Amino acid sequence: MAIRSRFKLLHAQKEIEEGRRIPYHVIRGETGIAESTLSALANNEVTMYAASTLNRLCTYFNCRVGDLLEYIPDDN
């Protein structure tokens, strides 16, 4: 099983909705989340998800945790 981040998708959707490029430093400024953490989320390199980070991202993207993360079952 794996948990996959949908951060890249939500980020791209927000850029389209707002009609502008949104660099990570802008997201950092609005959420307080380090750019390294944002990059790790975008590249599915996160192994532990802090509740405070998920809360801030859900607020920023106006979404639910299930919109930000998805469960991928093992192929058995």
Secondary structure, DSSP 8 states (H G I E B T S, - for coil): -EEEE-HHHHHHHHHHHHTS---HHHHHHHH---HHHHHHHHTT--S---HHHHHHHHHHHT--HHHHEEEE----
